[in-house]
Amino acid sequence: MKKLLFLIMLLSTGIGCYAQQDPKFSQFFISGLGYNPAYAGSRDAMSGVLFYRNQWVGIEGGPKTYFFQGHSPVSKNFSVGLNAMHDRVGIFTTNHLFISGAYRLELNEGNLQFGMHGGFRNYDADLSKVTTFIPGDPSFTGRVNSWKPNVGVGLYYFSERLKLSLSAPYLIKENLKTTNADGTAIRTEQDQHIFLGGAYIFDISETLKFRPGALVKYVKDAPLQMDLNAAFIYDDVFLFGTTLRNVETLSAIFQIWPQSNWYMGYSYDYSINGLNPYNRGSHEIYIGFDLGVKRSLAQSPRYF
């Protein structure tokens, strides 16, 4: 039943298939370089984060994502970054590698960064791996495998308490085509994504802070996607909170700073839509570090 359910999900658009859109992280404040090149260098340190996400546990072929981002200032106003990702969902696999550059303007209350990145993404979809009702069905013999270049831009404003982010990480619309043995055309597309996000830190007491935030994603011909987050930070050591995504997924989020220059986090996603009976939730874990943090920032962690 779970195999059939996932096959229906993948092929619900018919023979004209669309590659999976970008993976979504419940802990999106930490994975900023993945959707906005202007995030590079914003932590004022040599920073790195390694993510692993296992989505819809119990459904064979459910998405699994490995993601790394690294970035660092190289001068007072310029920073560089790199992000690499391997994402697999069913018969579809996406790999990408992008290099970022960001320029900073120092303002009275904060910093405004302009960023751009460029790189390549590889798409692979092997339809021969689909289990069909008719063995050897010629409609499922094609394969798409291609590297595509792309570029993206972004703006990122941040201060001690506020962050605002706007980005279009893939400006070039990517189209891949192949033909099955029976002449049926197979087409995959990756549409442009536009991200708008923000967060603010409120002091509740000397030891407790509150961080509400949101991330909105727009993709052409797809429903608007919105993540709403509410998190509490205790004593600059523990973060605990929740994220609601499109009234479909509810996430519990935990983060710890054993020291101000390294941190780790975990989140568990619970489906509150029609997928609930078929999966055992989603798990996301990461570990990150900041090396060479400025002295003025060394006594407390960075919250985004």
Order of alpha helices (4+ residues) and beta strands (2+ residues): alpha-beta-beta-beta-beta-beta-beta-beta-beta-beta-beta-beta-beta-beta-beta-beta-beta-beta
